[in-house]
Amino acid sequence: MDLLEFEKNAHQVVRWMIDYRATIDERPVKSLVAPGKIMSQLPSAAPENTEDFSAIIDDVNRIIMPGVTHWQHPMFYAYFPAHASPPSVLAEMMTATMGLQCMLWETSPAATELEQRVMEWLREALGIPRDFTGVIQDTASMSTLCALLVARERASDFRTSREGVHSGPALGVYCSAEAHSSVDKAVRVIGVGSNQLRKIDVDKHFAMRPDLLERAIEKDKEQGVRPMAVVATIGTTGCAAVDSLAEMGRICRRHGLWLHVDAAYAGAALVLPEMRWMTEGLELADSFVMNCHKWFMVNFDCSALFVKDVKSLEKTFEIYPEYLVTGREGQVRDFRNFGVQLGRRFRALKLWAVFRSYGLRGIRAMIKGHIDLAREFCEQIEELPDFEVMAPCHLSLVVFRYRPKGINDEKELDRLNKELLEDLNSSGKIYLTHTKLNGRYAIRLCVGQIGSTRDHVRQAVKIIMQQCGSAAPLATAQG
Ligand SMILES: *Cc1c(COP(=O)(O)O)cnc(C)c1O
């Protein structure tokens, strides 16, 4: 593809991008394709000869699109949002065009320095204390993995990375029963072992119980397990519960543990000063992760990890083969020493583009809008006699279930709600996901598309009620 063809095809791709976004709400939000259907349309071997780019675009439309679930669809309420705002997408195109590897300062000074700067912007925007230093990782899973590795090294005075995990006592990691599965994965990967991950029970608001945490730490100490780190969650995946950092922090200080904060989704809401109650006590933490690729307008991937003890972070990951020595070590920042991967994408550019295109004011307005819409949805559900809200709603997530009058058998309610969710999702009109709270099946609705409006939320209430054939007063949903 020469430059002229590149230009012609690029215009075609941009046209495709605009058409896609312009027609997204006419598409079934969740793909209903049967397993294997897409693969059966793809040749079993790579082509020997050249093909036109227009043929590729045609096949995207013909073969790929039926197997796409539209994450930017206004009726996508599943999981958590994964924004791909226009400025972010444009910056991503520029990043891809340059094709940089941002492992060392030398390999693109601008990439390193822009990343340092936008991480400072983000730190200030979220009210994270100034003694934290930010680095962009691919995902919250990786950020948590990195944080726990540093915690492991610090707990063993950096002996584990030399001698292996069997060189010392078993290490204990603590999180709530509602913590994300990435914590389970991290303890497996770093050699702590899932048997040494203590899932602490939660209180009635689904937050980790500090009394039980402290008891678990003390019990481990008595039994020769060395407590290493606590992972507190700000905004759990199930129901957006908030662990108390002040309580966790005090316990971690008392026992010499690393405190990692997983705010992958809810961290974005810290742009609003009125939401900073969630991170009261953050100054006691050692590391903090939030995903810009969830609720912060940046397209995947862009996870921001903030660490207080940068020296330990670098000591955990630094390694100097001759071919990576530049002679500038110590004078400039080499982000390859801030994580597992060597090659790194130039992700700071899209975060920069988002900050500048929306401004903090625009970002705050979006987040506040979503929180308000979620509250409205929650209030409407609460008013319906056949539904109940299952967890406090203080962010953009509402967890609820269908509970028709006269049905009190919990198993039957689980079955009804599972069926309801399947029917809703196969309608193509809306996409929601579920969780279990206190063992009971519950439906999650997360408001948070960049273009979400009150109409979309009312439509959601209406679709849900219609699906139930609910006898509830329709006036509520129509407002
Ligand atoms: C989404 C989420 C994660 C995982 O995020 P990835 O970036 O996909 O790894 C971890 N923790 C919480 C609380 C989340 O909501």
PDBQT file of the ligand as one rigid body, heavy atoms in Angstrom, charges set to zero:
ROOT
HETATM    1  C1  LIG A 501     -12.942  -3.979  35.387  1.00  0.00    +0.000 C 
HETATM    2  C2  LIG A 501     -12.322  -4.216  36.687  1.00  0.00    +0.000 A 
HETATM    3  C3  LIG A 501     -11.082  -4.859  36.785  1.00  0.00    +0.000 A 
HETATM    4  C4  LIG A 501     -10.371  -5.464  35.597  1.00  0.00    +0.000 C 
HETATM    5  O1  LIG A 501     -10.053  -4.524  34.642  1.00  0.00    +0.000 OA
HETATM    6  P1  LIG A 501      -9.138  -4.900  33.391  1.00  0.00    +0.000 P 
HETATM    7  O2  LIG A 501      -8.572  -3.588  32.971  1.00  0.00    +0.000 OA
HETATM    8  O3  LIG A 501     -10.040  -5.501  32.376  1.00  0.00    +0.000 OA
HETATM    9  O4  LIG A 501      -8.092  -5.845  33.848  1.00  0.00    +0.000 OA
HETATM   10  C5  LIG A 501     -10.527  -4.990  38.036  1.00  0.00    +0.000 A 
HETATM   11  N1  LIG A 501     -11.139  -4.514  39.130  1.00  0.00    +0.000 NA
HETATM   12  C6  LIG A 501     -12.335  -3.908  39.074  1.00  0.00    +0.000 A 
HETATM   13  C7  LIG A 501     -12.972  -3.394  40.335  1.00  0.00    +0.000 C 
HETATM   14  C8  LIG A 501     -12.967  -3.735  37.842  1.00  0.00    +0.000 A 
HETATM   15  O5  LIG A 501     -14.150  -3.128  37.794  1.00  0.00    +0.000 OA
ENDROOT
TORSDOF 0
